[in-house]
Amino acid sequence: MNFIKQIERMQLLVKLVKSRRTGSPDDLADRLGISRRQLYVYLDYLKDYGLEICFSRTENSFVYCDEKEIVIDLNIKVLDVREMHSIVGGKKQKIFFPCYFSARSRHILVA
């Protein structure tokens, strides 16, 4: 569930930056439930995808420095047996857990 929590944090971060309601770096880190240092790790991660985020002192908020925006989408779906086999390429696998988890990442930069 740690992965899902990180995605939820990233979604909240992107939403707050877009609406220019982050507050100070300390406030934002508290709101996300992370340290200030980890907040900057998240911002660097977004920067790796080409998204520039900077802090505006006049607005007391992080803002997008350019016209780009990111969409972070997470879908959770219960799979039937045919779908489970197609994910592993039809190969029979030993089942260690009675469920399958598949994660796909889709990043869309909108200009």
C-alpha positions as CSV (number, residue, x, y, z in Angstrom):
1,M,0.0,0.0,0.0
2,N,3.0,2.3,0.3
3,F,3.0,2.6,-3.5
4,I,-0.6,3.8,-3.5
5,K,0.1,6.2,-0.7
6,Q,2.9,7.8,-2.7
7,I,0.7,8.1,-5.8
8,E,-2.0,9.8,-3.6
9,R,0.5,12.2,-2.2
10,M,1.8,13.1,-5.7
11,Q,-1.8,13.6,-6.9
12,L,-2.5,16.0,-4.0
13,L,0.8,17.8,-4.6
14,V,-0.1,18.3,-8.3
15,K,-3.6,19.5,-7.4
16,L,-2.4,22.0,-4.8
17,V,0.3,23.4,-7.1
18,K,-2.2,23.7,-9.9
19,S,-4.6,25.7,-7.7
20,R,-1.8,27.7,-6.1
21,R,-2.8,26.6,-2.6
22,T,0.3,24.9,-1.3
23,G,1.4,27.4,1.4
24,S,5.0,27.5,2.6
25,P,7.3,24.4,2.0
26,D,6.9,23.4,5.7
27,D,3.1,23.8,5.4
28,L,2.9,21.7,2.3
29,A,5.2,19.0,3.7
30,D,3.0,18.8,6.8
31,R,-0.1,18.6,4.6
32,L,1.4,15.7,2.6
33,G,2.6,13.9,5.8
34,I,6.2,14.0,4.7
35,S,9.4,15.9,5.7
36,R,10.5,19.1,4.0
37,R,13.4,17.2,2.5
38,Q,11.1,14.5,1.0
39,L,8.9,17.3,-0.4
40,Y,11.9,18.5,-2.5
41,V,12.5,14.9,-3.6
42,Y,9.0,14.8,-4.9
43,L,9.5,18.1,-6.7
44,D,12.7,16.8,-8.2
45,Y,10.9,13.7,-9.4
46,L,8.4,15.9,-11.2
47,K,11.3,17.9,-12.6
48,D,12.7,14.7,-14.1
49,Y,9.5,14.5,-16.2
50,G,10.0,18.0,-17.5
51,L,7.7,19.8,-15.1
52,E,9.2,23.0,-13.6
53,I,7.7,24.0,-10.2
54,C,9.0,27.0,-8.4
55,F,8.0,28.9,-5.2
56,S,6.3,32.2,-5.5
57,R,6.8,34.4,-2.4
58,T,4.1,36.8,-3.5
59,E,1.5,34.0,-3.6
60,N,3.1,32.0,-0.8
61,S,2.7,28.9,-2.9
62,F,4.5,26.6,-5.3
63,V,3.4,27.3,-8.9
64,Y,4.1,25.9,-12.4
65,C,7.0,27.9,-13.9
66,D,5.9,27.2,-17.4
67,E,2.7,26.2,-19.2
68,K,3.1,22.4,-18.6
69,E,0.9,20.3,-16.4
70,I,1.0,16.6,-15.4
71,V,-1.8,14.1,-15.1
72,I,-1.3,11.3,-12.7
73,D,-3.8,8.5,-13.0
74,L,-4.2,5.4,-10.9
75,N,-6.7,2.6,-11.8
76,I,-7.3,-0.5,-9.6
77,K,-9.2,-3.3,-11.2
78,V,-10.0,-6.9,-10.2
79,L,-8.8,-9.2,-12.9
80,D,-10.4,-12.5,-14.1
81,V,-8.3,-15.6,-14.9
82,R,-7.9,-14.7,-18.6
83,E,-6.7,-11.2,-17.9
84,M,-4.2,-12.6,-15.3
85,H,-2.8,-15.0,-17.9
86,S,-2.5,-12.3,-20.5
87,I,-0.5,-10.1,-18.1
88,V,2.1,-12.8,-17.6
89,G,2.2,-13.6,-21.3
90,G,0.3,-16.9,-21.0
91,K,3.1,-18.4,-18.9
92,K,1.9,-20.5,-16.0
93,Q,3.4,-19.0,-12.8
94,K,3.5,-20.3,-9.3
95,I,1.0,-18.3,-7.3
96,F,2.4,-17.1,-4.0
97,F,-0.6,-14.8,-3.3
98,P,-4.3,-15.3,-4.2
99,C,-4.3,-12.0,-6.2
100,Y,-2.3,-10.3,-8.9
101,F,-1.1,-6.7,-8.8
102,S,-0.3,-4.9,-12.0
103,A,0.9,-1.3,-12.1
104,R,1.2,0.9,-15.1
105,S,2.4,4.4,-15.1
106,R,1.1,7.0,-17.5
107,H,2.5,10.5,-17.5
108,I,1.0,13.1,-19.8
109,L,2.6,16.5,-20.1
110,V,0.1,19.1,-21.4
111,A,1.5,22.2,-23.0
